[in-house]
Amino acid sequence: MAQAVEDLWRELPPNPDPEDDLGYELVELDFIPTSTSGGKEVLVLPTDEEMLREDAFIVIDRSSVEDLGDLA
């Protein structure tokens, strides 16, 4: 019998590895402050140009950007 998604989450470690446990692919990103809204927004782009052709970008509020290296 297949496990429900809710049950699969219970089997993950408390601090899962994004790649090994969750299947995420980590990519390099560029963060470019915008000239709109007084620079309060940031354009987040993948450094891989192929991904740009797939519309892989987001615009977020500057306060939402965290340097994970600073959190270690």
Backbone as ProteinMPNN parsed JSONL, in Angstrom:
{"seq_chain_A": "MAQAVEDLWRELPPNPDPEDDLGYELVELDFIPTSTSGGKEVLVLPTDEEMLREDAFIVIDRSSVEDLGDLA", "coords_chain_A": {"N_chain_A": [[0.846, -1.186, 0.0], [0.597, 2.193, -0.849], [2.197, 4.99, 0.706], [0.677, 7.802, 2.285], [1.145, 11.263, 1.463], [1.28, 12.872, 3.723], [2.238, 11.079, 5.635], [4.78, 10.492, 4.649], [6.21, 12.847, 5.161], [6.603, 12.67, 7.874], [8.695, 10.896, 8.08], [10.978, 12.215, 7.383], [14.117, 13.717, 8.369], [14.505, 16.002, 11.216], [15.826, 18.329, 10.338], [15.89, 18.534, 7.282], [17.949, 17.722, 4.424], [18.102, 19.861, 1.684], [18.62, 18.967, -0.985], [19.17, 16.086, -0.948], [17.119, 14.984, 0.731], [14.75, 16.355, 0.066], [14.726, 16.72, -2.653], [15.334, 19.085, -3.992], [16.955, 21.211, -6.362], [19.806, 22.999, -6.081], [20.618, 26.259, -7.128], [22.706, 28.842, -8.504], [22.145, 32.269, -7.826], [21.465, 35.63, -8.897], [21.091, 38.786, -7.357], [19.424, 41.656, -7.94], [18.964, 44.941, -7.248], [16.059, 46.898, -7.856], [15.101, 49.804, -9.76], [12.647, 50.74, -9.339], [10.045, 51.645, -7.069], [11.657, 52.961, -5.214], [13.876, 51.317, -4.852], [13.083, 49.243, -3.218], [12.41, 46.734, -4.042], [13.675, 43.605, -5.306], [15.167, 42.038, -8.041], [15.388, 38.703, -8.756], [17.483, 36.542, -10.299], [18.443, 33.574, -12.074], [21.848, 32.536, -12.432], [22.477, 30.962, -14.553], [22.033, 31.23, -17.894], [20.363, 29.696, -19.537], [18.214, 29.022, -17.922], [16.955, 31.462, -17.7], [15.709, 31.73, -20.101], [13.588, 30.131, -19.697], [11.835, 31.601, -18.256], [12.582, 31.873, -15.562], [12.523, 33.636, -12.972], [12.093, 35.962, -10.242], [10.431, 38.673, -8.574], [10.938, 40.295, -5.623], [10.29, 41.64, -2.325], [12.784, 43.603, -0.829], [13.322, 43.132, 1.871], [12.803, 40.468, 2.141], [14.992, 39.035, 1.362], [17.54, 36.971, 2.434], [20.822, 36.319, 3.461], [22.02, 33.232, 3.54], [24.463, 32.37, 4.408], [25.081, 34.096, 6.428], [23.513, 33.203, 8.459], [24.566, 30.947, 9.523]], "CA_chain_A": [[0.0, 0.0, 0.0], [1.376, 3.433, -0.951], [2.062, 5.887, 1.849], [0.123, 9.131, 2.036], [2.154, 12.319, 1.528], [1.374, 13.306, 5.117], [3.071, 10.12, 6.349], [6.155, 10.606, 4.162], [6.837, 13.976, 5.846], [6.989, 12.235, 9.223], [9.916, 10.104, 7.982], [12.12, 13.087, 7.127], [14.809, 14.192, 9.572], [14.03, 17.319, 11.66], [16.466, 19.363, 9.531], [16.177, 17.79, 6.044], [18.848, 18.258, 3.41], [17.258, 20.285, 0.565], [18.835, 18.16, -2.191], [19.04, 14.647, -0.735], [15.855, 14.593, 1.347], [13.571, 17.008, -0.519], [14.796, 16.689, -4.112], [15.543, 20.402, -4.58], [18.211, 21.458, -7.06], [20.31, 24.32, -5.711], [21.155, 27.008, -8.263], [23.28, 30.152, -8.196], [21.222, 33.353, -8.137], [21.895, 37.023, -8.838], [20.1, 39.663, -6.74], [19.614, 42.964, -8.547], [17.992, 45.928, -6.766], [15.35, 47.573, -8.937], [15.016, 51.258, -9.645], [11.255, 51.063, -9.028], [9.665, 51.653, -5.649], [12.766, 53.438, -4.399], [14.829, 50.239, -4.593], [12.57, 48.322, -2.202], [12.233, 45.411, -4.633], [14.878, 42.981, -5.843], [14.954, 41.077, -9.114], [16.203, 37.517, -8.496], [17.689, 35.843, -11.568], [19.444, 32.512, -12.05], [23.056, 32.887, -13.186], [22.453, 30.13, -15.76], [21.205, 31.911, -18.9], [19.347, 28.772, -20.049], [17.043, 29.106, -17.057], [16.264, 32.718, -18.004], [14.845, 31.49, -21.258], [12.417, 29.413, -19.195], [11.13, 32.547, -17.385], [12.911, 31.56, -14.166], [12.912, 34.813, -12.204], [11.067, 36.485, -9.349], [10.63, 40.011, -8.017], [10.517, 40.206, -4.228], [10.594, 42.752, -1.445], [14.179, 43.523, -0.369], [13.384, 42.582, 3.232], [12.648, 39.013, 2.059], [16.27, 38.432, 0.973], [18.416, 36.618, 3.554], [22.057, 35.632, 3.105], [22.048, 32.069, 4.394], [25.784, 32.282, 4.993], [25.074, 34.885, 7.664], [22.713, 32.522, 9.476], [25.303, 29.767, 10.046]], "C_chain_A": [[0.89, 1.248, 0.0], [1.121, 4.314, 0.263], [1.462, 7.214, 1.406], [1.245, 10.153, 2.177], [2.348, 12.78, 2.964], [2.281, 12.377, 5.921], [4.522, 10.2, 5.911], [6.892, 11.739, 4.857], [7.33, 13.568, 7.229], [8.308, 11.468, 9.22], [11.157, 10.953, 7.712], [12.808, 13.483, 8.425], [14.307, 15.591, 9.952], [14.606, 18.475, 10.852], [16.861, 18.732, 8.191], [17.152, 18.512, 5.125], [18.005, 18.622, 2.188], [17.406, 19.4, -0.682], [18.523, 16.685, -1.952], [17.665, 14.233, -0.224], [14.623, 15.139, 0.64], [13.589, 17.052, -2.039], [14.955, 18.049, -4.771], [16.883, 20.452, -5.298], [18.655, 22.877, -6.726], [20.924, 24.986, -6.932], [21.736, 28.323, -7.762], [22.31, 31.235, -8.652], [21.928, 34.697, -8.064], [20.758, 37.84, -8.243], [20.375, 41.082, -7.203], [18.55, 43.923, -8.009], [17.343, 46.647, -7.955], [15.351, 49.077, -8.709], [13.578, 51.692, -9.356], [11.039, 51.029, -7.523], [10.805, 52.076, -4.742], [13.763, 52.359, -4.034], [14.367, 49.246, -3.55], [12.395, 46.906, -2.733], [13.546, 44.931, -5.236], [14.457, 42.004, -6.927], [15.912, 39.924, -8.858], [16.261, 36.704, -9.78], [18.668, 34.699, -11.385], [20.66, 32.949, -12.857], [23.152, 32.092, -14.481], [21.487, 30.753, -16.777], [20.133, 31.008, -19.491], [18.066, 28.868, -19.231], [16.264, 30.393, -17.31], [15.317, 32.551, -19.172], [13.573, 30.752, -20.871], [11.597, 30.288, -18.237], [11.363, 32.257, -15.908], [13.43, 32.807, -13.467], [11.764, 35.196, -11.288], [11.433, 37.905, -8.958], [10.077, 39.949, -6.599], [10.878, 41.483, -3.48], [11.999, 42.556, -0.881], [14.281, 42.894, 1.022], [13.227, 41.062, 3.257], [13.944, 38.294, 1.708], [17.117, 38.214, 2.217], [19.651, 35.932, 2.995], [22.195, 34.458, 4.051], [23.414, 31.853, 5.028], [25.881, 33.042, 6.303], [24.346, 34.181, 8.8], [23.456, 31.367, 10.125], [26.028, 30.087, 11.317]], "O_chain_A": [[1.838, 1.33, 0.781], [0.007, 4.387, 0.782], [1.709, 7.685, 0.296], [2.193, 9.932, 2.929], [3.475, 13.051, 3.377], [3.016, 12.837, 6.795], [5.417, 9.994, 6.73], [8.088, 11.615, 5.122], [8.354, 14.063, 7.699], [8.977, 11.395, 10.251], [12.277, 10.449, 7.806], [12.16, 13.577, 9.468], [13.746, 16.292, 9.11], [13.945, 19.501, 10.693], [18.034, 18.428, 7.978], [17.179, 19.74, 5.057], [17.259, 17.777, 1.694], [16.417, 19.119, -1.359], [17.71, 16.097, -2.665], [17.103, 13.243, -0.692], [13.578, 14.488, 0.608], [12.577, 17.384, -2.657], [14.74, 18.176, -5.977], [17.839, 19.8, -4.879], [17.963, 23.842, -7.049], [21.666, 24.353, -7.684], [21.316, 28.85, -6.732], [21.723, 31.138, -9.73], [22.86, 34.886, -7.282], [19.594, 37.622, -8.577], [21.425, 41.65, -6.902], [17.363, 43.742, -8.282], [18.013, 46.962, -8.939], [15.575, 49.551, -7.595], [13.317, 52.878, -9.151], [11.823, 50.415, -6.799], [10.907, 51.595, -3.613], [14.435, 52.466, -3.008], [15.178, 48.473, -3.04], [12.246, 45.97, -1.948], [14.406, 45.723, -5.621], [13.508, 41.238, -6.755], [17.12, 40.136, -8.752], [15.241, 36.238, -10.287], [19.629, 34.827, -10.625], [20.521, 33.654, -13.856], [23.841, 32.51, -15.411], [20.279, 30.798, -16.549], [19.087, 31.502, -19.91], [16.965, 28.805, -19.778], [15.043, 30.416, -17.152], [14.25, 33.164, -19.217], [12.597, 30.746, -21.621], [10.761, 29.777, -17.491], [10.446, 32.381, -15.096], [14.64, 33.013, -13.379], [10.616, 34.814, -11.514], [12.6, 38.292, -9.006], [8.915, 39.604, -6.385], [11.673, 42.296, -3.954], [12.357, 41.444, -0.494], [15.25, 42.189, 1.306], [13.489, 40.433, 4.282], [13.994, 37.065, 1.753], [17.384, 39.153, 2.967], [19.536, 35.053, 2.141], [22.457, 34.648, 5.239], [23.513, 31.218, 6.078], [26.663, 32.683, 7.183], [24.536, 34.518, 9.968], [23.03, 30.858, 11.162], [26.691, 29.219, 11.885]]}, "name": "protein", "num_of_chains": 1, "seq": "MAQAVEDLWRELPPNPDPEDDLGYELVELDFIPTSTSGGKEVLVLPTDEEMLREDAFIVIDRSSVEDLGDLA"}
